[in-house]
């Protein structure tokens, strides 16, 4: 099949060409790879910078342009009802980017895709939460690259939401929150075949709020990597990361400042699995609170509880999604009946390991909308709520 037709297969709406600038300045072609909404923020900053007339964005006699966008294929969203493009693809289409230059390969190693990428002769590739493994063939395509250790060629730059070499892998933000870190950050690093192990160009640190959830922290970290770009456009202050480093990357001097990672200090951030979502209340409250924050959004955290109706001698076990929690300043357990859930000051009170207490502020029943703890408690109408230790117990939908 003709490769152009392959590129058109996922998008059918009309588009216009990206806006052009002065013909007297040769533009260096960049390829951007990303998929979720946080990636769209990075793409937006690159679009704005590429179209800026400010001399800061010039590299010698060159400027850059977004030559192509690579993203995940359209997928079913909203509980599988409709096939939709990725957030990055949708943003690019809304911006008027060429349909034919939005690539959506199932794998970044597909030959038709690599052939089209080579034809663009990109100077550099930039990735931000793309979600696909990049092959050696891919990494050999961009012009602006050099060899490290005489073996691996680096020509692609990645925005990674951790302070590398910490939390290499698919879920750096989630695993950092699960560990209860008080500080994290975002790194700009070259991509090599080893997982998130390339030389680091720059990084920026930030404190971590005790109650922030993974989606919010992820959003903030990508903002941290690009928000200074938008600030620059208004105030002429330089970005500390991507746009600040881009001139040195394009003129080849970045290799001088890029620092190799200390592999002995590396930690891993493996992908989250749905099986990890269960809460075990024999653990201390702070551990459970960190897990709720880390797994917020997807896959979420769940607990098995039992509704006990003593008047009618009925017991129903249900799967309760825990949305928002808090660890009180004095987290020692106060429940007179530790196996049962209490209600106090707008929170469900769960007794946890070590005699600690977890306040649950927001929950969700299967097939229902999330509600605050008071609304859920009122819905019990005097029935008791008991913690179920056995996660293998059958679930009764109510």
Residue pairs with C-beta under 8 A, 6 or more apart in sequence:
3 112
3 115
3 116
4 100
6 112
7 99
7 100
7 101
7 102
7 103
7 104
7 116
8 99
8 100
10 73
10 74
10 85
10 89
10 102
10 104
11 85
11 89
11 93
11 99
11 102
13 93
13 99
15 93
15 96
15 97
15 98
15 99
16 96
17 96
17 98
18 47
18 65
18 66
18 95
18 96
18 97
18 98
19 51
21 27
21 51
21 53
21 63
25 58
25 61
25 62
25 63
26 61
26 62
26 63
27 50
27 62
27 63
27 64
27 65
28 59
28 62
28 63
28 64
28 65
28 123
28 124
28 250
29 64
29 65
29 67
29 68
29 120
29 121
29 122
29 123
30 46
30 50
30 64
30 65
30 66
30 67
30 122
30 123
30 124
30 125
30 126
31 66
31 67
31 68
31 69
31 70
31 117
31 120
31 122
31 124
31 125
31 126
31 142
32 42
32 43
32 46
32 66
32 68
32 69
32 70
32 88
32 125
32 126
32 127
32 128
33 69
33 70
33 71
33 108
33 125
33 126
33 127
33 128
33 130
33 132
34 40
34 42
34 43
34 69
34 71
34 88
34 127
34 128
34 129
34 130
35 71
35 72
35 86
35 87
35 88
35 129
35 130
35 131
36 86
36 87
36 88
36 129
36 131
37 87
37 219
38 128
38 129
38 218
38 219
38 222
39 71
39 87
39 88
39 128
39 129
39 130
39 222
40 87
40 88
40 90
40 91
41 222
41 223
41 226
42 126
42 128
42 159
42 222
42 225
42 226
42 242
43 66
43 69
43 88
43 91
43 92
43 128
44 91
44 226
45 226
45 229
45 230
45 242
45 243
46 66
46 126
46 242
47 66
47 95
48 229
48 230
48 233
49 57
49 64
49 229
49 233
49 243
49 246
50 57
50 63
50 64
50 65
50 66
52 233
54 233
54 236
56 232
56 236
56 238
57 63
57 64
57 243
57 246
57 247
58 247
59 246
59 247
59 250
59 251
60 251
62 250
64 123
64 124
64 246
64 250
66 97
67 101
67 120
67 122
68 101
68 102
68 103
68 116
68 117
68 120
68 122
69 88
69 89
69 92
69 97
69 101
69 102
69 103
70 103
70 104
70 105
70 108
70 113
70 117
70 130
71 85
71 86
71 88
71 89
71 102
71 103
71 104
71 130
72 86
72 104
72 130
72 131
72 132
73 86
73 104
73 105
73 106
74 83
74 84
74 85
74 86
74 89
74 104
75 83
75 84
75 86
76 82
76 83
76 84
77 83
77 84
78 84
84 90
85 93
85 104
86 104
89 102
89 104
92 102
93 99
93 102
103 113
103 116
103 117
105 112
105 113
105 132
107 132
107 133
108 130
108 132
108 133
108 134
108 135
108 138
109 133
109 135
109 137
109 138
114 137
114 138
114 141
117 138
117 141
118 141
121 143
122 141
122 142
122 143
123 142
123 143
123 144
123 250
124 142
124 143
124 144
124 155
124 156
124 157
124 249
124 250
125 138
125 141
125 142
125 155
125 156
125 157
126 156
126 157
126 158
126 159
126 242
127 134
127 156
127 157
127 158
127 159
127 191
128 158
128 159
128 222
128 225
129 159
129 222
134 156
134 191
136 193
138 156
139 145
139 152
139 153
139 154
139 155
139 156
139 191
139 192
139 193
140 153
140 155
141 155
142 155
142 156
143 155
144 155
144 249
144 250
144 252
145 153
145 154
145 155
145 156
146 153
146 154
146 155
146 252
146 255
147 153
147 154
148 154
148 190
148 192
148 198
148 199
148 260
152 192
152 193
154 190
154 191
154 192
154 198
154 199
155 190
156 190
156 191
157 188
157 189
157 190
157 191
157 201
157 242
157 245
157 249
158 188
158 189
158 190
158 191
158 196
158 198
159 186
159 187
159 188
159 222
159 225
159 226
159 241
159 242
160 172
160 186
160 187
160 188
160 189
160 196
161 172
161 173
161 184
161 186
161 218
161 221
161 222
162 168
162 172
162 173
162 176
162 184
162 185
162 186
162 187
162 269
163 183
163 184
163 185
163 186
163 187
163 203
163 205
164 187
164 189
164 196
164 200
164 203
164 261
165 196
165 197
165 261
165 262
165 263
165 265
165 266
165 267
166 172
166 176
166 265
166 266
166 267
167 173
167 175
167 176
167 184
167 267
167 268
167 269
168 195
168 196
168 197
168 266
168 267
168 268
168 269
169 175
169 195
169 196
169 268
169 269
169 270
169 271
170 269
170 270
170 271
171 269
171 270
171 271
171 272
172 269
173 184
173 214
173 217
173 218
173 221
173 294
174 214
174 269
174 272
174 294
174 295
175 268
175 269
175 270
175 294
176 184
176 208
176 269
176 294
177 208
177 212
177 213
177 214
177 217
177 290
177 293
177 294
178 290
178 291
178 294
178 295
179 290
180 286
180 287
180 290
181 208
182 207
182 208
183 205
183 206
183 207
183 208
184 205
184 206
184 208
184 217
184 221
185 203
185 204
185 205
185 206
185 221
185 224
186 203
186 204
186 221
186 222
186 224
186 225
186 241
187 200
187 202
187 203
188 200
188 201
188 202
188 203
188 225
188 241
188 242
188 245
189 196
189 198
189 199
189 200
189 201
189 261
190 198
190 199
190 201
190 258
191 198
192 198
195 268
197 261
197 263
197 266
198 261
199 255
199 258
199 259
199 260
199 261
200 258
200 259
200 260
200 261
201 245
201 249
201 254
201 257
201 258
202 240
202 241
202 244
202 245
203 241
204 224
204 225
204 240
204 241
206 220
206 221
206 224
208 217
210 327
211 293
211 326
212 220
212 293
213 292
213 293
213 296
213 297
214 293
214 294
214 295
214 296
214 297
215 296
215 297
224 241
225 241
225 242
226 239
226 241
226 242
226 243
228 237
228 238
228 239
228 240
228 241
228 243
228 244
229 239
229 242
229 243
231 237
231 239
232 238
232 239
232 243
238 244
245 254
248 254
248 257
272 294
272 295
272 298
272 299
273 299
274 299
276 295
276 299
277 295
277 299
277 300
277 301
277 302
278 301
278 302
278 303
278 304
278 391
279 288
279 291
279 292
279 301
279 302
279 303
279 322
280 288
280 391
281 288
281 303
281 350
281 351
281 352
281 353
281 358
281 387
281 389
282 352
282 353
282 389
283 352
283 353
284 352
284 353
284 354
284 356
285 327
285 331
285 350
285 352
285 353
285 356
285 357
285 358
286 327
286 331
286 356
287 353
288 301
288 325
288 350
288 352
288 358
289 325
289 326
289 327
289 358
291 301
292 301
292 322
292 323
292 324
292 325
293 325
295 301
296 323
300 321
300 322
300 323
301 321
301 322
302 319
302 320
302 321
302 322
303 320
303 322
303 350
303 387
303 388
304 317
304 318
304 319
304 320
304 387
304 388
304 390
304 391
304 393
304 395
305 317
305 318
305 320
305 341
305 385
305 386
305 387
305 388
306 315
306 316
306 317
306 318
306 385
306 386
306 387
306 388
307 315
307 316
307 317
307 318
307 380
307 383
307 384
307 385
307 386
307 398
308 314
308 315
308 383
308 384
308 385
308 386
309 315
309 316
309 383
310 384
316 396
316 398
317 388
317 393
317 394
317 395
317 396
318 365
318 366
318 395
318 396
318 397
318 398
319 366
319 395
320 363
320 364
320 365
321 363
321 364
321 365
321 366
321 370
322 360
322 362
322 363
323 361
323 362
323 363
323 364
323 370
324 360
324 361
324 362
325 358
325 359
325 360
325 361
326 347
326 358
326 359
326 361
327 356
327 357
327 358
327 359
328 357
328 359
331 356
331 357
331 358
332 355
332 356
332 357
333 351
333 352
333 355
333 356
333 357
334 342
334 344
334 349
334 357
335 341
335 342
335 349
335 351
335 357
336 342
338 351
339 351
339 386
339 387
340 384
340 385
340 386
340 387
341 348
341 349
341 350
341 384
341 385
341 386
341 387
342 348
342 349
343 349
343 373
343 374
343 377
346 361
346 372
346 373
346 374
347 359
347 360
347 361
347 373
348 359
348 360
348 361
348 363
348 373
348 376
348 377
348 385
349 357
349 358
349 359
349 360
350 357
350 358
350 359
350 360
350 387
351 357
351 387
352 358
360 373
361 372
361 373
362 370
362 371
362 372
362 373
363 370
363 371
363 373
363 376
364 370
364 371
365 376
365 398
366 395
366 397
367 397
371 379
